[in-house]
Amino acid sequence: VGWVKGRLIAAPVSRTNRRLHWSRLRGQAIGALLLDFAKAFPSVSLESMWAVLRAQGWPEERVRALSRLHEDMRQVIVIGNERFPGPARDSGLWTGSGASTVLLLCLLDVLAECLFARPEFVRDDDDASDLESFADDYAVLLRQLRHAGIFKDLLFTFWSWSGIGPSYSKTVLVLSEAAWPERDEWRARFWPSLQVGKE
């Protein structure tokens, strides 16, 4: 998860498109969930974040320092010596601290590890990963209809304790041509308002 040296932001999209293209040529019924997290950092459960950092082996003094910087999650803008309140947490402009991306990626790494702990999903080997990501943008390859339900369960369990869940309006499911006739069943495995498109 996160930035990989030499990988461009478009790499997850191009790799996912390539996988969908090959599935069409082979007549495979697969889907790709283009997952957008809703206000990812502002929705983080701080208690869960500190627990994850400790479990990942971060030194206790760093966890304590970060927790002191994020006690109330309020932003302040400083211009000169004057302090002004930052944007509201739910404004869409709220990004957290300068460390927010790293901290968010530490949490999202738990979701990736849970996904790859399942035998149905393939870890990244540069050609056949079932999870493509760049920072907090995810593309999850679903090789079978039943994988949609498995991933949804993982995602919603992750959401329940981390505070990070899907944006219902920005997440899209892209289906191969062979999967398109079952689009209503694919959508039903996630949520009724999920946007579904054909590759």
TORPA-4810 file (N, C-alpha, C, O; in nm, 3 decimals):
<nodes>
NODE_1_0.085_-0.116_0.000_0.000_0.000_0.000_0.090_0.123_0.000_0.199_0.121_0.057_V
NODE_2_0.043_0.227_-0.063_0.118_0.352_-0.061_0.204_0.369_-0.182_0.179_0.310_-0.287_G
NODE_3_0.307_0.450_-0.168_0.392_0.483_-0.281_0.501_0.379_-0.296_0.565_0.339_-0.199_W
NODE_4_0.522_0.337_-0.420_0.627_0.242_-0.452_0.722_0.312_-0.547_0.678_0.369_-0.647_V
NODE_5_0.850_0.310_-0.518_0.949_0.378_-0.602_0.934_0.331_-0.746_0.931_0.212_-0.775_K
NODE_6_0.924_0.428_-0.836_0.913_0.397_-0.978_0.772_0.371_-1.026_0.751_0.354_-1.146_G
NODE_7_0.674_0.368_-0.936_0.535_0.344_-0.979_0.462_0.477_-0.989_0.469_0.560_-0.898_R
NODE_8_0.394_0.496_-1.099_0.317_0.618_-1.121_0.177_0.603_-1.064_0.130_0.492_-1.039_L
NODE_9_0.111_0.717_-1.042_-0.025_0.715_-0.986_-0.121_0.640_-1.078_-0.219_0.583_-1.031_I
NODE_10_-0.095_0.641_-1.208_-0.183_0.574_-1.304_-0.160_0.423_-1.311_-0.240_0.352_-1.372_A
NODE_11_-0.053_0.373_-1.249_-0.020_0.230_-1.260_-0.131_0.138_-1.211_-0.161_0.041_-1.280_A
NODE_12_-0.194_0.163_-1.096_-0.301_0.073_-1.053_-0.418_0.069_-1.152_-0.477_-0.036_-1.176_P
NODE_13_-0.449_0.185_-1.210_-0.559_0.190_-1.307_-0.522_0.115_-1.434_-0.601_0.035_-1.484_V
NODE_14_-0.401_0.138_-1.486_-0.361_0.070_-1.609_-0.348_-0.080_-1.589_-0.383_-0.158_-1.677_S
NODE_15_-0.298_-0.121_-1.473_-0.286_-0.265_-1.445_-0.424_-0.329_-1.431_-0.445_-0.441_-1.479_R
NODE_16_-0.517_-0.260_-1.366_-0.653_-0.313_-1.353_-0.721_-0.320_-1.489_-0.787_-0.418_-1.521_T
NODE_17_-0.704_-0.216_-1.570_-0.760_-0.218_-1.706_-0.705_-0.334_-1.787_-0.779_-0.400_-1.860_N
NODE_18_-0.575_-0.359_-1.774_-0.513_-0.470_-1.847_-0.573_-0.603_-1.802_-0.599_-0.691_-1.885_R
NODE_19_-0.595_-0.619_-1.672_-0.654_-0.744_-1.621_-0.796_-0.762_-1.673_-0.835_-0.873_-1.711_R
NODE_20_-0.874_-0.653_-1.676_-1.011_-0.662_-1.729_-1.009_-0.694_-1.878_-1.091_-0.772_-1.926_L
NODE_21_-0.917_-0.634_-1.951_-0.905_-0.662_-2.095_-0.875_-0.810_-2.119_-0.939_-0.873_-2.204_H
NODE_22_-0.780_-0.865_-2.045_-0.747_-1.007_-2.061_-0.864_-1.096_-2.023_-0.885_-1.201_-2.085_W
NODE_23_-0.941_-1.056_-1.923_-1.057_-1.137_-1.884_-1.161_-1.138_-1.995_-1.227_-1.240_-2.018_S
NODE_24_-1.176_-1.025_-2.065_-1.270_-1.020_-2.177_-1.225_-1.114_-2.288_-1.306_-1.188_-2.344_R
NODE_25_-1.096_-1.112_-2.320_-1.044_-1.200_-2.425_-1.061_-1.347_-2.390_-1.080_-1.431_-2.477_L
NODE_26_-1.054_-1.378_-2.261_-1.067_-1.517_-2.215_-1.211_-1.554_-2.180_-1.239_-1.670_-2.148_R
NODE_27_-1.302_-1.457_-2.187_-1.442_-1.484_-2.154_-1.469_-1.504_-2.006_-1.566_-1.570_-1.969_G
NODE_28_-1.383_-1.449_-1.921_-1.398_-1.465_-1.776_-1.495_-1.362_-1.719_-1.497_-1.247_-1.761_Q
NODE_29_-1.576_-1.407_-1.625_-1.671_-1.319_-1.556_-1.607_-1.267_-1.428_-1.613_-1.331_-1.324_A
NODE_30_-1.545_-1.150_-1.438_-1.479_-1.091_-1.320_-1.526_-0.947_-1.302_-1.586_-0.887_-1.391_I
NODE_31_-1.496_-0.894_-1.184_-1.527_-0.754_-1.154_-1.406_-0.686_-1.092_-1.318_-0.752_-1.036_G
NODE_32_-1.405_-0.555_-1.101_-1.303_-0.475_-1.034_-1.375_-0.366_-0.956_-1.445_-0.283_-1.014_A
NODE_33_-1.357_-0.366_-0.825_-1.417_-0.264_-0.740_-1.318_-0.150_-0.728_-1.209_-0.166_-0.672_L
NODE_34_-1.356_-0.033_-0.781_-1.273_0.087_-0.769_-1.322_0.158_-0.644_-1.422_0.229_-0.646_L
NODE_35_-1.249_0.139_-0.537_-1.294_0.176_-0.403_-1.240_0.312_-0.362_-1.119_0.335_-0.361_L
NODE_36_-1.331_0.400_-0.328_-1.295_0.530_-0.272_-1.340_0.529_-0.127_-1.453_0.495_-0.095_D
NODE_37_-1.249_0.568_-0.039_-1.282_0.573_0.103_-1.342_0.709_0.137_-1.290_0.812_0.094_F
NODE_38_-1.450_0.709_0.212_-1.521_0.833_0.248_-1.443_0.909_0.354_-1.422_0.860_0.465_A
NODE_39_-1.400_1.031_0.320_-1.329_1.118_0.415_-1.234_1.036_0.501_-1.243_1.033_0.624_K
NODE_40_-1.143_0.969_0.433_-1.063_0.865_0.496_-0.996_0.908_0.627_-1.026_0.850_0.731_A
NODE_41_-0.909_1.006_0.625_-0.840_1.038_0.750_-0.932_1.101_0.855_-0.921_1.066_0.972_F
NODE_42_-1.021_1.191_0.818_-1.108_1.248_0.921_-1.196_1.146_0.993_-1.242_1.171_1.104_P
NODE_43_-1.220_1.031_0.930_-1.309_0.931_0.992_-1.234_0.826_1.073_-1.296_0.738_1.131_S
NODE_44_-1.102_0.835_1.078_-1.020_0.736_1.148_-1.055_0.730_1.296_-1.073_0.833_1.362_V
NODE_45_-1.064_0.610_1.347_-1.074_0.588_1.492_-0.933_0.598_1.548_-0.848_0.513_1.519_S
NODE_46_-0.908_0.700_1.628_-0.773_0.721_1.680_-0.726_0.605_1.767_-0.609_0.566_1.760_L
NODE_47_-0.815_0.550_1.849_-0.775_0.437_1.934_-0.727_0.319_1.849_-0.629_0.253_1.883_E
NODE_48_-0.799_0.293_1.737_-0.758_0.184_1.648_-0.625_0.214_1.582_-0.541_0.125_1.566_S
NODE_49_-0.606_0.340_1.543_-0.481_0.376_1.477_-0.363_0.354_1.569_-0.261_0.299_1.526_M
NODE_50_-0.374_0.397_1.696_-0.261_0.378_1.789_-0.237_0.229_1.814_-0.122_0.186_1.824_W
NODE_51_-0.342_0.151_1.823_-0.327_0.006_1.843_-0.257_-0.058_1.725_-0.172_-0.145_1.743_A
NODE_52_-0.292_-0.017_1.604_-0.228_-0.073_1.483_-0.080_-0.035_1.480_0.004_-0.120_1.451_V
NODE_53_-0.048_0.091_1.509_0.093_0.132_1.508_0.175_0.050_1.608_0.286_0.008_1.578_L
NODE_54_0.118_0.028_1.725_0.189_-0.054_1.825_0.206_-0.197_1.775_0.313_-0.257_1.791_R
NODE_55_0.102_-0.252_1.715_0.109_-0.390_1.662_0.210_-0.400_1.548_0.271_-0.505_1.528_A
NODE_56_0.227_-0.291_1.473_0.324_-0.291_1.363_0.466_-0.266_1.411_0.560_-0.267_1.332_Q
NODE_57_0.482_-0.243_1.542_0.616_-0.229_1.598_0.670_-0.087_1.604_0.791_-0.068_1.620_G
NODE_58_0.584_0.012_1.591_0.631_0.150_1.604_0.680_0.172_1.747_0.619_0.121_1.841_W
NODE_59_0.790_0.246_1.765_0.837_0.274_1.902_0.731_0.350_1.982_0.664_0.439_1.930_P
NODE_60_0.717_0.313_2.107_0.613_0.371_2.193_0.624_0.523_2.202_0.522_0.592_2.205_E
NODE_61_0.746_0.576_2.206_0.760_0.722_2.217_0.706_0.793_2.093_0.654_0.905_2.104_E
NODE_62_0.715_0.731_1.976_0.658_0.792_1.854_0.506_0.783_1.855_0.438_0.878_1.815_R
NODE_63_0.454_0.671_1.899_0.308_0.657_1.907_0.252_0.761_2.003_0.151_0.825_1.974_V
NODE_64_0.317_0.777_2.118_0.270_0.877_2.215_0.279_1.018_2.158_0.187_1.098_2.177_R
NODE_65_0.388_1.050_2.088_0.404_1.183_2.028_0.296_1.209_1.924_0.236_1.316_1.921_A
NODE_66_0.271_1.111_1.838_0.166_1.127_1.737_0.030_1.140_1.801_-0.053_1.218_1.755_L
NODE_67_0.006_1.064_1.907_-0.125_1.072_1.972_-0.147_1.207_2.038_-0.260_1.257_2.042_S
NODE_68_-0.040_1.268_2.089_-0.054_1.403_2.146_-0.084_1.506_2.038_-0.155_1.604_2.063_R
NODE_69_-0.032_1.485_1.918_-0.059_1.577_1.806_-0.199_1.561_1.749_-0.247_1.649_1.677_L
NODE_70_-0.263_1.451_1.779_-0.393_1.421_1.719_-0.502_1.402_1.823_-0.597_1.327_1.798_H
NODE_71_-0.491_1.466_1.936_-0.588_1.445_2.043_-0.730_1.482_2.004_-0.823_1.405_2.028_E
NODE_72_-0.746_1.599_1.945_-0.883_1.642_1.914_-0.910_1.650_1.764_-1.023_1.677_1.724_D
NODE_73_-0.810_1.627_1.683_-0.822_1.626_1.537_-0.875_1.758_1.481_-0.939_1.760_1.376_M
NODE_74_-0.847_1.868_1.550_-0.884_2.000_1.496_-0.766_2.057_1.421_-0.651_2.039_1.461_R
NODE_75_-0.794_2.126_1.311_-0.689_2.191_1.235_-0.684_2.339_1.267_-0.786_2.401_1.297_Q
NODE_76_-0.565_2.393_1.262_-0.544_2.536_1.282_-0.454_2.585_1.170_-0.354_2.521_1.137_V
NODE_77_-0.490_2.698_1.111_-0.408_2.759_1.007_-0.333_2.875_1.071_-0.392_2.960_1.137_I
NODE_78_-0.202_2.878_1.052_-0.120_2.984_1.109_-0.067_3.070_0.995_0.001_3.020_0.906_V
NODE_79_-0.100_3.199_0.999_-0.049_3.296_0.902_0.023_3.404_0.983_-0.038_3.474_1.064_I
NODE_80_0.152_3.414_0.959_0.232_3.502_1.044_0.231_3.443_1.183_0.268_3.327_1.203_G
NODE_81_0.190_3.523_1.279_0.177_3.473_1.416_0.031_3.456_1.457_0.001_3.430_1.573_N
NODE_82_-0.059_3.471_1.360_-0.202_3.463_1.390_-0.257_3.325_1.359_-0.223_3.265_1.256_E
NODE_83_-0.341_3.275_1.448_-0.401_3.141_1.431_-0.547_3.155_1.393_-0.622_3.234_1.450_R
NODE_84_-0.588_3.075_1.293_-0.726_3.074_1.246_-0.777_2.930_1.246_-0.700_2.837_1.220_F
NODE_85_-0.906_2.911_1.275_-0.959_2.774_1.269_-0.953_2.721_1.126_-0.980_2.793_1.030_P
NODE_86_-0.917_2.594_1.114_-0.912_2.531_0.983_-1.050_2.489_0.937_-1.149_2.518_1.004_G
NODE_87_-1.057_2.420_0.824_-1.187_2.376_0.773_-1.251_2.273_0.865_-1.183_2.203_0.940_P
NODE_88_-1.382_2.265_0.858_-1.455_2.166_0.937_-1.414_2.026_0.893_-1.378_2.003_0.777_A
NODE_89_-1.420_1.934_0.985_-1.377_1.796_0.959_-1.454_1.731_0.846_-1.399_1.645_0.776_R
NODE_90_-1.579_1.769_0.826_-1.661_1.705_0.722_-1.670_1.789_0.596_-1.758_1.765_0.513_D
NODE_91_-1.581_1.887_0.578_-1.590_1.976_0.462_-1.532_1.918_0.335_-1.555_1.974_0.228_S
NODE_92_-1.458_1.810_0.342_-1.392_1.756_0.224_-1.254_1.816_0.203_-1.177_1.766_0.122_G
NODE_93_-1.221_1.924_0.275_-1.090_1.987_0.265_-0.999_1.944_0.378_-0.880_1.976_0.378_L
NODE_94_-1.053_1.872_0.472_-0.982_1.835_0.594_-0.889_1.719_0.564_-0.935_1.615_0.515_W
NODE_95_-0.761_1.733_0.591_-0.666_1.627_0.558_-0.591_1.573_0.678_-0.515_1.477_0.665_T
NODE_96_-0.610_1.630_0.793_-0.535_1.585_0.909_-0.400_1.654_0.914_-0.384_1.763_0.859_G
NODE_97_-0.306_1.593_0.978_-0.173_1.651_0.995_-0.086_1.617_0.875_-0.129_1.548_0.782_S
NODE_98_0.037_1.665_0.879_0.132_1.628_0.775_0.162_1.479_0.775_0.206_1.424_0.674_G
NODE_99_0.137_1.414_0.887_0.160_1.269_0.898_0.037_1.187_0.860_0.042_1.064_0.863_A
NODE_100_-0.073_1.253_0.825_-0.199_1.181_0.807_-0.192_1.074_0.699_-0.252_0.967_0.715_S
NODE_101_-0.121_1.099_0.590_-0.114_0.998_0.484_-0.044_0.872_0.532_-0.091_0.761_0.508_T
NODE_102_0.068_0.889_0.600_0.142_0.773_0.651_0.057_0.695_0.751_0.051_0.573_0.746_V
NODE_103_-0.007_0.768_0.842_-0.090_0.703_0.943_-0.207_0.629_0.879_-0.240_0.517_0.918_L
NODE_104_-0.270_0.692_0.780_-0.381_0.628_0.710_-0.334_0.501_0.639_-0.402_0.398_0.644_L
NODE_105_-0.219_0.508_0.574_-0.168_0.391_0.503_-0.137_0.276_0.599_-0.153_0.159_0.563_L
NODE_106_-0.093_0.308_0.720_-0.070_0.203_0.820_-0.200_0.129_0.851_-0.201_0.007_0.865_C
NODE_107_-0.309_0.204_0.862_-0.439_0.141_0.886_-0.485_0.061_0.765_-0.530_-0.053_0.778_L
NODE_108_-0.472_0.120_0.645_-0.517_0.051_0.524_-0.436_-0.076_0.498_-0.485_-0.170_0.435_L
NODE_109_-0.314_-0.079_0.546_-0.232_-0.198_0.532_-0.297_-0.318_0.602_-0.281_-0.432_0.558_D
NODE_110_-0.369_-0.293_0.709_-0.440_-0.401_0.779_-0.546_-0.462_0.687_-0.560_-0.584_0.682_V
NODE_111_-0.620_-0.377_0.615_-0.721_-0.428_0.522_-0.654_-0.512_0.413_-0.704_-0.619_0.378_L
NODE_112_-0.543_-0.463_0.359_-0.472_-0.539_0.255_-0.425_-0.674_0.307_-0.438_-0.776_0.239_A
NODE_113_-0.369_-0.675_0.428_-0.321_-0.801_0.486_-0.436_-0.898_0.512_-0.421_-1.018_0.493_E
NODE_114_-0.550_-0.846_0.555_-0.667_-0.933_0.576_-0.714_-0.992_0.443_-0.753_-1.109_0.437_C
NODE_115_-0.711_-0.912_0.339_-0.750_-0.960_0.205_-0.658_-1.072_0.161_-0.704_-1.177_0.116_L
NODE_116_-0.526_-1.050_0.174_-0.430_-1.149_0.127_-0.420_-1.271_0.218_-0.361_-1.372_0.179_F
NODE_117_-0.475_-1.263_0.337_-0.479_-1.380_0.425_-0.581_-1.482_0.375_-0.578_-1.599_0.413_A
NODE_118_-0.672_-1.435_0.289_-0.774_-1.524_0.232_-0.716_-1.597_0.111_-0.651_-1.535_0.028_R
NODE_119_-0.738_-1.727_0.100_-0.682_-1.802_-0.014_-0.741_-1.762_-0.149_-0.683_-1.792_-0.253_P
NODE_120_-0.856_-1.696_-0.148_-0.920_-1.656_-0.274_-0.850_-1.539_-0.343_-0.873_-1.513_-0.461_E
NODE_121_-0.764_-1.468_-0.270_-0.704_-1.346_-0.324_-0.552_-1.362_-0.338_-0.487_-1.421_-0.252_F
NODE_122_-0.498_-1.308_-0.448_-0.358_-1.322_-0.483_-0.282_-1.195_-0.446_-0.323_-1.084_-0.478_V
NODE_123_-0.169_-1.214_-0.377_-0.083_-1.101_-0.338_-0.008_-1.050_-0.461_0.010_-1.123_-0.558_R
NODE_124_0.034_-0.926_-0.454_0.104_-0.860_-0.565_0.231_-0.935_-0.603_0.320_-0.958_-0.521_D
NODE_125_0.238_-0.971_-0.730_0.364_-1.024_-0.783_0.397_-0.952_-0.914_0.467_-1.006_-1.000_D
NODE_126_0.348_-0.832_-0.929_0.366_-0.743_-1.044_0.285_-0.782_-1.166_0.275_-0.702_-1.259_D
NODE_127_0.227_-0.899_-1.170_0.143_-0.935_-1.284_0.006_-0.984_-1.244_-0.086_-0.979_-1.326_D
NODE_128_-0.011_-1.031_-1.123_-0.136_-1.099_-1.090_-0.192_-1.062_-0.954_-0.243_-1.149_-0.883_A
NODE_129_-0.183_-0.936_-0.915_-0.235_-0.898_-0.784_-0.385_-0.874_-0.789_-0.438_-0.822_-0.887_S
NODE_130_-0.453_-0.912_-0.682_-0.597_-0.885_-0.671_-0.623_-0.752_-0.602_-0.738_-0.714_-0.584_D
NODE_131_-0.518_-0.681_-0.562_-0.532_-0.548_-0.503_-0.429_-0.457_-0.566_-0.309_-0.481_-0.557_L
NODE_132_-0.477_-0.353_-0.630_-0.391_-0.248_-0.683_-0.422_-0.124_-0.601_-0.538_-0.095_-0.572_E
NODE_133_-0.319_-0.050_-0.563_-0.344_0.070_-0.484_-0.239_0.174_-0.510_-0.125_0.144_-0.549_S
NODE_134_-0.279_0.296_-0.489_-0.186_0.408_-0.485_-0.239_0.498_-0.375_-0.347_0.555_-0.387_F
NODE_135_-0.162_0.511_-0.268_-0.207_0.584_-0.149_-0.338_0.522_-0.102_-0.341_0.403_-0.070_A
NODE_136_-0.448_0.600_-0.097_-0.573_0.544_-0.045_-0.674_0.513_-0.155_-0.794_0.502_-0.127_D
NODE_137_-0.629_0.499_-0.279_-0.716_0.457_-0.388_-0.695_0.309_-0.414_-0.584_0.265_-0.442_D
NODE_138_-0.803_0.231_-0.405_-0.795_0.086_-0.419_-0.870_0.039_-0.543_-0.975_0.092_-0.578_Y
NODE_139_-0.814_-0.061_-0.608_-0.885_-0.136_-0.712_-0.872_-0.283_-0.670_-0.762_-0.336_-0.664_A
NODE_140_-0.984_-0.347_-0.642_-0.984_-0.485_-0.594_-1.040_-0.574_-0.704_-1.155_-0.556_-0.747_V
NODE_141_-0.960_-0.669_-0.751_-1.004_-0.762_-0.855_-1.082_-0.875_-0.790_-1.035_-0.938_-0.695_L
NODE_142_-1.200_-0.900_-0.841_-1.289_-1.004_-0.789_-1.305_-1.109_-0.898_-1.377_-1.087_-0.995_L
NODE_143_-1.239_-1.222_-0.881_-1.234_-1.325_-0.986_-1.362_-1.405_-0.999_-1.386_-1.471_-1.101_R
NODE_144_-1.445_-1.400_-0.896_-1.573_-1.471_-0.898_-1.676_-1.387_-0.824_-1.641_-1.301_-0.743_Q
NODE_145_-1.802_-1.412_-0.853_-1.910_-1.339_-0.787_-1.902_-1.355_-0.635_-1.924_-1.258_-0.562_L
NODE_146_-1.870_-1.474_-0.587_-1.865_-1.495_-0.442_-1.754_-1.415_-0.375_-1.762_-1.387_-0.256_R
NODE_147_-1.651_-1.377_-0.451_-1.543_-1.295_-0.395_-1.593_-1.155_-0.358_-1.537_-1.090_-0.269_H
NODE_148_-1.697_-1.109_-0.425_-1.754_-0.978_-0.392_-1.806_-0.978_-0.248_-1.781_-0.884_-0.173_A
NODE_149_-1.878_-1.081_-0.211_-1.931_-1.091_-0.075_-1.821_-1.106_0.028_-1.830_-1.050_0.138_G
NODE_150_-1.716_-1.182_-0.006_-1.604_-1.200_0.086_-1.536_-1.065_0.111_-1.508_-1.029_0.225_I
NODE_151_-1.511_-0.990_0.002_-1.445_-0.861_0.020_-1.534_-0.763_0.094_-1.485_-0.688_0.179_F
NODE_152_-1.663_-0.762_0.065_-1.752_-0.670_0.135_-1.748_-0.698_0.286_-1.742_-0.605_0.366_K
NODE_153_-1.751_-0.825_0.324_-1.746_-0.860_0.466_-1.616_-0.810_0.530_-1.617_-0.755_0.640_D
NODE_154_-1.503_-0.829_0.460_-1.374_-0.779_0.510_-1.377_-0.627_0.524_-1.333_-0.572_0.625_L
NODE_155_-1.429_-0.560_0.421_-1.434_-0.413_0.420_-1.520_-0.360_0.535_-1.480_-0.266_0.603_L
NODE_156_-1.637_-0.420_0.556_-1.727_-0.370_0.659_-1.677_-0.403_0.800_-1.702_-0.327_0.893_F
NODE_157_-1.608_-0.515_0.815_-1.545_-0.546_0.944_-1.434_-0.444_0.972_-1.424_-0.392_1.083_T
NODE_158_-1.353_-0.418_0.872_-1.247_-0.317_0.884_-1.306_-0.182_0.921_-1.255_-0.113_1.009_F
NODE_159_-1.414_-0.143_0.855_-1.481_-0.015_0.879_-1.531_-0.006_1.023_-1.522_0.099_1.086_W
NODE_160_-1.582_-0.119_1.076_-1.643_-0.117_1.209_-1.544_-0.081_1.319_-1.582_-0.021_1.419_S
NODE_161_-1.417_-0.116_1.301_-1.320_-0.085_1.407_-1.224_0.027_1.370_-1.166_0.089_1.460_W
NODE_162_-1.205_0.056_1.240_-1.108_0.159_1.200_-1.174_0.295_1.177_-1.108_0.398_1.185_S
NODE_163_-1.304_0.293_1.148_-1.374_0.417_1.115_-1.366_0.451_0.967_-1.430_0.547_0.923_G
NODE_164_-1.289_0.375_0.889_-1.269_0.405_0.746_-1.358_0.314_0.663_-1.341_0.192_0.661_I
NODE_165_-1.454_0.375_0.593_-1.547_0.298_0.512_-1.556_0.352_0.370_-1.494_0.452_0.337_G
NODE_166_-1.632_0.285_0.287_-1.642_0.325_0.147_-1.726_0.450_0.127_-1.819_0.477_0.203_P
NODE_167_-1.692_0.524_0.024_-1.779_0.632_-0.021_-1.881_0.569_-0.114_-1.846_0.521_-0.222_S
NODE_168_-2.006_0.568_-0.073_-2.110_0.504_-0.156_-2.127_0.575_-0.289_-2.161_0.510_-0.389_Y
NODE_169_-2.104_0.705_-0.294_-2.127_0.779_-0.418_-2.008_0.776_-0.514_-2.025_0.802_-0.633_S
NODE_170_-1.887_0.744_-0.464_-1.769_0.747_-0.550_-1.712_0.610_-0.584_-1.629_0.600_-0.674_K
NODE_171_-1.755_0.507_-0.517_-1.706_0.372_-0.544_-1.783_0.315_-0.663_-1.904_0.331_-0.674_T
NODE_172_-1.708_0.248_-0.752_-1.766_0.195_-0.875_-1.722_0.050_-0.893_-1.607_0.015_-0.863_V
NODE_173_-1.812_-0.033_-0.940_-1.780_-0.172_-0.975_-1.779_-0.182_-1.127_-1.878_-0.152_-1.192_L
NODE_174_-1.666_-0.225_-1.183_-1.652_-0.244_-1.328_-1.654_-0.394_-1.354_-1.576_-0.469_-1.295_V
NODE_175_-1.745_-0.436_-1.443_-1.759_-0.579_-1.473_-1.709_-0.610_-1.613_-1.720_-0.528_-1.705_L
NODE_176_-1.654_-0.730_-1.628_-1.618_-0.776_-1.761_-1.746_-0.806_-1.838_-1.854_-0.817_-1.780_S
NODE_177_-1.732_-0.819_-1.968_-1.848_-0.845_-2.052_-1.919_-0.974_-2.011_-2.042_-0.980_-2.012_E
NODE_178_-1.843_-1.076_-1.973_-1.903_-1.204_-1.933_-1.978_-1.193_-1.801_-2.072_-1.269_-1.777_A
NODE_179_-1.939_-1.098_-1.714_-2.006_-1.081_-1.585_-2.127_-0.988_-1.595_-2.212_-0.986_-1.506_A
NODE_180_-2.135_-0.911_-1.702_-2.238_-0.808_-1.715_-2.381_-0.861_-1.701_-2.462_-0.794_-1.637_W
NODE_181_-2.415_-0.976_-1.758_-2.553_-1.026_-1.742_-2.594_-1.047_-1.596_-2.714_-1.046_-1.565_P
NODE_182_-2.498_-1.067_-1.507_-2.528_-1.088_-1.364_-2.501_-0.962_-1.282_-2.477_-0.971_-1.162_E
NODE_183_-2.506_-0.845_-1.344_-2.470_-0.720_-1.275_-2.555_-0.694_-1.152_-2.505_-0.639_-1.053_R
NODE_184_-2.684_-0.732_-1.156_-2.769_-0.710_-1.038_-2.725_-0.797_-0.922_-2.732_-0.755_-0.806_D
NODE_185_-2.681_-0.919_-0.952_-2.630_-1.006_-0.845_-2.500_-0.953_-0.788_-2.478_-0.957_-0.666_E
NODE_186_-2.411_-0.902_-0.875_-2.286_-0.842_-0.828_-2.316_-0.724_-0.737_-2.259_-0.713_-0.629_W
NODE_187_-2.406_-0.635_-0.781_-2.441_-0.517_-0.701_-2.499_-0.559_-0.567_-2.467_-0.499_-0.464_R
NODE_188_-2.583_-0.661_-0.567_-2.648_-0.707_-0.443_-2.545_-0.756_-0.340_-2.573_-0.754_-0.220_A
NODE_189_-2.429_-0.799_-0.385_-2.325_-0.845_-0.291_-2.263_-0.728_-0.215_-2.200_-0.748_-0.111_R
NODE_190_-2.281_-0.606_-0.267_-2.224_-0.487_-0.202_-2.335_-0.404_-0.140_-2.373_-0.430_-0.026_F
NODE_191_-2.388_-0.306_-0.210_-2.497_-0.222_-0.160_-2.581_-0.177_-0.278_-2.529_-0.166_-0.389_W
NODE_192_-2.710_-0.150_-0.256_-2.804_-0.124_-0.365_-2.770_-0.004_-0.453_-2.803_-0.004_-0.572_P
NODE_193_-2.705_0.098_-0.398_-2.676_0.218_-0.478_-2.542_0.212_-0.552_-2.502_0.310_-0.616_S
NODE_194_-2.471_0.099_-0.543_-2.339_0.087_-0.607_-2.350_0.110_-0.757_-2.433_0.048_-0.825_L
NODE_195_-2.267_0.199_-0.808_-2.260_0.223_-0.952_-2.189_0.105_-1.017_-2.083_0.062_-0.971_Q
NODE_196_-2.248_0.053_-1.124_-2.190_-0.062_-1.193_-2.172_-0.025_-1.340_-2.265_0.023_-1.405_V
NODE_197_-2.052_-0.049_-1.393_-2.023_-0.021_-1.534_-1.963_-0.142_-1.601_-1.916_-0.234_-1.535_G
NODE_198_-1.966_-0.140_-1.733_-1.909_-0.252_-1.811_-1.775_-0.211_-1.868_-1.758_-0.098_-1.914_K
NODE_199_-1.680_-0.302_-1.863_-1.545_-0.278_-1.914_-1.550_-0.255_-2.064_-1.446_-0.233_-2.126_E
</nodes>
